Amino acid sequence: MECQVPECKQRQPTELGRKLSRLRPWVQSGFLGVWLAPLGQWLHGIPGCVFHCYSCPLSSFGCPVGIAANYAALLPVTLEVPYMLLGVLVFTGALGGSIVCGWACPFGFLQDLLGRITTRKVALPGWAGHSRYAVLVGLVMLLPLVLGFKGIPFEEQVVSICRLCPAGALEAGVPYSLESLLAGKGWLMSGCKTGILVAFFASTLFIHRPWCRIFCPLGGLLSLFNRFSLFHLRFNPKECVECNLCRSRCQMGVKVDQRVNVSGCIRCLECATCGALEPCFAFPKDTSTPPPPKAPPDSASPTIPSIS
Amino acid sequence: MLTRVPQPPVNPALRDLERHDFWPGFIAALIGGVLVFCGAQHLTGVDTVEGNTAWETQLMRAFSVGGLQYADQMAPPASPKPDNAAAGALDHWARQDANAAPLTWKVRVDTGAKKACPT
């Protein structure tokens, strides 16, 4: 299918765009040192802002999704509000929206690495991202709550987000299962969870970031802040030459040519390579955009001469 | 080699600049910061095995190490073996069990738990 843009100029990425694109894997690698307990300090009592299982032997912080599900399951027993969890998510989202997805999340980083395997990737429809909210509301909040009302503690709930999570399967299930295997006690992880992990790896061959695009409840929640977060992408019409480089660079299927600060975006800034989309931070007195021109004086109203 | 994705013609002059204002994000970030601070100082309504009240951070940590104990899952104290020499102890235990107050907690935090999350 040929590009429908009348003058689709073969624009090359800008220098800033190239730098950001080269820098991102290094930043993601650097954040692994934060999430993987570099100093042996286990801070599971503090929720992180990325998708990383707290059962991982190396995890530093608590998984926000697991913590939320546990709170939901605890609600029938005792009414507790997760102030710190809400605070971390709201603060992170308000500052950068879903930028942690594109630059800090270890599970997203893994999918980026697997996505580099040169296989033909399937383009998902735009509505595929809505299922993240179904996971958030249904699997993270409602299901533990309902089973909690039946007197089943979260640890004993047969179906839960943690029992279905591929991140937990990889980061916790595999290490403990290997340890169990080496001790002669067999494979510890259930067949269902092992199957989910295998399916996840297989899906990364055909879909870019499948977990992030279809299922991640944390990414879905943080991306709701994209519309008003302090960090955002701003469109500069003077730089746009309709080269469709922005949409071509986006691997999340966002229609960047129409709107970029939307819930499907992980703020990887690949689209910023075109130069028309600029990463910006909102400040109180932002003078980068010229103020709108003042309206001409109304000719019907009499002018009052100044008295000198 | 980058594959160009076809896109419909767009008029850059008519497209929204998508410029975010400062105050909505700032106020939301402020609210988030306040919530984090409140959470750090928050004493929950859940007791610990030591008899104290659990902090919110202790409760969240308990989720990952199997540190939650539920009252309806606590086994009753084992009764002593009946023999002649322990007849007095058996009588003492019976009286103690009869006078024991029902558990006042439904769930409590074991701050010393270290087992892996079973999920």
Interface residues (C-beta under 8 A of the other chain):
Chain A: M1 E2 C3 Q4 V5 P6 C8 H44 G45 I46 P47 Y54 S55 S59 G62 C63 G66 I67 N70 L74 V77 T78 L79 E80 P82 Y83 M84 L85 L86 G87 V88 L89 V90 F91 T92 G93 A94 L95 G151 P153 F154 E155 S160 C162 R163 G168 A172 Y176 F225 F228 S229 L230 H232 L233 R234 F235 N236 P237 C240 E242 N244 L245 R247 S248 R249 K255 D257 Q258 R259 V260 N261 A276 C280 A282 F283 P284 D286 T289
Chain B: L2 T3 R4 V5 P6 Q7 P8 P9 V10 P12 A13 R15 D16 L17 E18 R19 H20 D21 F22 W23 P24 G25 F26 A28 A29 I31 G32 G33 V34 L35 V36 F37 C38 G39 A40 H42 T44 G45 V46 W55 E56 T57 Q58 L59 M60 R61 F63 S64 V65 G66 L68 Y70 D72 Q73 K106 V107 A116 C117 P118 T119
